[in-house]
Amino acid sequence: MQKTELIKAIADKTGHSQKAVGEMVNAMMEIITATLKDGKKVTLTGFGTFEVREKKARTGTNPSTGQKIQIPAGKSIKFSVGATLKTEVTGKAPAKKSAKKKA
């Protein structure tokens, strides 16, 4: 599904105009982007969490030459799926966390 299809589906489901829904989707994407740029995470309960992870500099290998190369430090965006979304898509209930025993 592409963005325009998502906007149309939301408009059909909610009865709002595609223009209004498009503005809301764009605003949501801008807010999520700005929040991640500020180094904060975004949690949509039941859906998932977006967060920025710092990656350390490391040594890698050029696959075509086999030569060692230095890969600089950087950032990556990680998405962790929420329990509700995981259950809906996979049909499997999330694993329960084990309770810690008190001594």
C-alpha positions as CSV (number, residue, x, y, z in Angstrom):
1,M,0.0,0.0,0.0
2,Q,1.3,3.4,-0.9
3,K,0.7,6.7,0.8
4,T,-2.1,7.8,-1.5
5,E,-3.9,4.4,-1.0
6,L,-3.6,4.8,2.7
7,I,-5.1,8.3,2.6
8,K,-8.0,7.0,0.5
9,A,-8.6,4.1,2.8
10,I,-8.6,6.3,5.9
11,A,-10.9,8.8,4.1
12,D,-13.3,6.0,3.2
13,K,-13.3,4.6,6.7
14,T,-13.8,7.9,8.5
15,G,-15.9,9.8,6.1
16,H,-13.4,12.7,6.0
17,S,-12.2,14.2,2.7
18,Q,-9.0,12.8,1.1
19,K,-7.6,16.3,1.3
20,A,-8.1,16.6,5.1
21,V,-6.8,13.1,5.7
22,G,-3.8,13.8,3.5
23,E,-3.0,16.9,5.6
24,M,-3.3,14.8,8.8
25,V,-1.1,12.0,7.5
26,N,1.5,14.5,6.3
27,A,1.4,16.3,9.7
28,M,1.8,12.9,11.5
29,M,4.8,12.0,9.4
30,E,6.4,15.5,10.0
31,I,5.9,15.2,13.7
32,I,7.3,11.7,13.9
33,T,10.3,12.8,11.8
34,A,10.9,15.9,14.0
35,T,10.7,13.9,17.1
36,L,13.2,11.3,15.9
37,K,15.5,14.1,14.8
38,D,15.4,15.4,18.4
39,G,16.6,12.0,19.5
40,K,13.3,11.1,21.1
41,K,11.3,7.9,20.5
42,V,7.7,7.7,19.2
43,T,5.5,5.0,20.7
44,L,2.1,4.2,19.2
45,T,0.7,1.8,21.8
46,G,-0.3,-1.5,20.3
47,F,1.3,-0.6,16.9
48,G,4.9,-0.1,17.6
49,T,7.8,2.2,18.6
50,F,10.1,4.2,16.3
51,E,13.5,5.2,17.7
52,V,17.0,6.3,16.6
53,R,19.9,4.1,17.4
54,E,23.5,5.3,17.4
55,K,25.9,3.0,15.5
56,K,29.6,2.9,16.5
57,A,32.4,3.2,13.9
58,R,33.6,-0.2,12.8
59,T,35.8,-2.0,10.3
60,G,34.1,-3.7,7.4
61,T,35.1,-5.5,4.3
62,N,34.5,-4.3,0.7
63,P,32.7,-7.3,-0.8
64,S,34.1,-6.8,-4.3
65,T,37.8,-6.4,-3.4
66,G,38.0,-8.0,0.1
67,Q,39.8,-4.9,1.3
68,K,39.3,-3.7,4.9
69,I,37.4,-0.4,5.1
70,Q,36.5,1.9,8.0
71,I,32.7,2.4,8.4
72,P,32.0,5.7,10.1
73,A,29.7,6.1,13.1
74,G,26.1,7.0,12.3
75,K,22.4,6.7,13.1
76,S,19.8,4.3,12.1
77,I,16.0,4.2,12.7
78,K,14.6,1.1,14.4
79,F,11.0,0.1,14.5
80,S,9.8,-2.4,17.2
81,V,6.4,-3.9,16.5
82,G,3.8,-3.6,19.1
83,A,2.0,-6.6,20.7
84,T,-1.4,-5.9,19.2
85,L,-0.1,-5.4,15.7
86,K,2.0,-8.6,16.0
87,T,-0.9,-10.6,17.2
88,E,-3.2,-9.3,14.5
89,V,-0.7,-10.0,11.7
90,T,0.8,-13.3,12.8
91,G,-2.1,-14.8,14.8
92,K,0.3,-15.5,17.6
93,A,0.0,-14.1,21.1
94,P,3.1,-12.2,22.3
95,A,5.4,-14.2,24.6
96,K,4.8,-13.5,28.2
97,K,7.7,-12.1,30.2
98,S,8.8,-14.3,33.0
99,A,8.3,-13.0,36.5
100,K,11.4,-12.4,38.6
101,K,11.6,-14.3,41.9
102,K,12.2,-12.4,45.1
103,A,14.8,-13.7,47.3
